[in-house]
Amino acid sequence: MTILAFVLSFVLLLITALHVYWGIGGIWPGTDAKSCAHAVVGFRGVDEMPSPVASLAVAACLALATLWPLALEGVFAAPFPKEGLAATALLIGLVFLGRGIAGFTPWWRRLAPEQPFARLDQRLYSPLCLLIGLGFAILAISEFPA
């Protein structure tokens, strides 16, 4: 399970870094703010990236999620009991699973139809959310007594 915890944390660290990059004005994978928003936000009619505060707030949440698998596996001391870490990991997993599932629904497709986001979401973003959610769920469930 320790390998899973490190892989999850590494992937989340990369996603955190991307949100920080966008928060300080980065435009990759676009060529300008509008094309970046079309690739990573995707909501109908979006023409600009979210505010720096919004991007950095998401980055802060992701940074906390990055630490959770490592804390759960005892890689570093955490001020929370193992059961609390496991329950919270399960909740984090459910959030990612929910986002992953949403990406495949007609409701989400209507909400976020901009290209290339819609294509990237079905091929990359939503499957990645499902895998992250599954990883958190596996880690959390492995900590509950049998």
N, C-alpha and C positions, 0 to 999 in steps of 0.2 A: 504494500500500500504506500510505502514511502516514495517509490518511483512515481506512482500516480500523483501523489501530492506535489512532487517537484515539477512534473510535467504540467499539471494544472496551474501551479503558481507561475511557471515560466510563460505559458500562453497568456495568462491574465496580465502579467507584467508587460508583455508586448502590446496588448490591447490598451493598458493603462498609458503606456508611453505614447501611443497614437493619439489618445484623447488629450494628453498634455500638449503634444505637437499641434493639434488642431486648436487647442485653447490659446496658444501663443501665436496663432495666425497661419499655421501651416495649411497648405492647399493640396498636398498629395492625398489621394491619387488623381486629383484633377489638375487642371492647368491654371485655374483661377477659383475664387470662392464659389461661384455658381456651379461650375463643373464638379467641384469637390462635393458640394451639397447634393448634387444629383447622384453622386456615386455613394455617399455614405449616410445621407439623411433620407432622401427618397420620397418625402411626403409630397402630395399633390401641390404643384405650384411653388415649391421651395426654390428660392433664388439666392440664398445666402446661408452660410454656416451658422449654427447656433452661437450664442454669445460666448465670449471667453469664460464667463462665470459658469455657464451651463456645462461647457466642455470640461472645465476643471472640476466641477462638482461630480460629474460622472467619473472622471479620473480618480477622484478621492475615494469614491465608493468602490471602484475597481481595485484600487490599491489596498483597501481593507480586505476585499475578497481574495486578493493575491496572498495575503498573509494567513488566511484561515486554514487552508489545507496543511500548511507547514506547522501551524500551532496544533491542529488536530492530531498530527502525527508525532508531536512532541519534539520537533526539530529545534524549537526554542520554547522557553517558559512563557506561559500565558496566564493571566490573572483570573481565568475562568475555569470552572470545572469541566472535565472531559465531556460530561453529558450535555452541558450547555453549548460547548463548541460543536458537538455532533448535531444537536438540534438546530443550531444556527446554520451549520453547513447544509443541513437538509432544506432549510428555508431558502438559502442562497441557491441551492440546486433547483428548487421549484421555480424560482424566479427565472433562471436561465432556461429551464425546460419550457416554461410558459412562453417566453419570448421565442424560443425555437419553434414551438408548435404554432404560435400565432403567425409566423412567417409563411406558413403553408396554407393559411385560410383565405377564402375569398374576401373576407372583411379587411384583412391586412393588405391584400393586393389592391383593393379599392383605395385604402388609406395612403399607401405608399407605392404609386405606380411609376414614378419617375425612373427612367433608364439612365445609367446602367444599374442603379440601385436594385430594382426589382429582380434583374437577372443575378446580380451578385448575392442578393439576399437568399434566393432559392438555392444557389450553388455553394455559397460560402458562409454567409452570416448566420442564417438559421440552422444549418447543420452544425456549425461550430457551437452555437448556443446549446443545441441538444447534447453534444458531446461534453461540454463543460458541465451542464446540468447533471448528466449521467455520472460524470466523474465525482461531483460533489455528493450525489446520492449514494454512490458506492462507498465513498469514504465515510459518510455519516452512518450508513447502515452497518458498516463493519465495526463501528464503535459501540453499537448498542448490544447489550448482553443477549446471548442466545436463549 
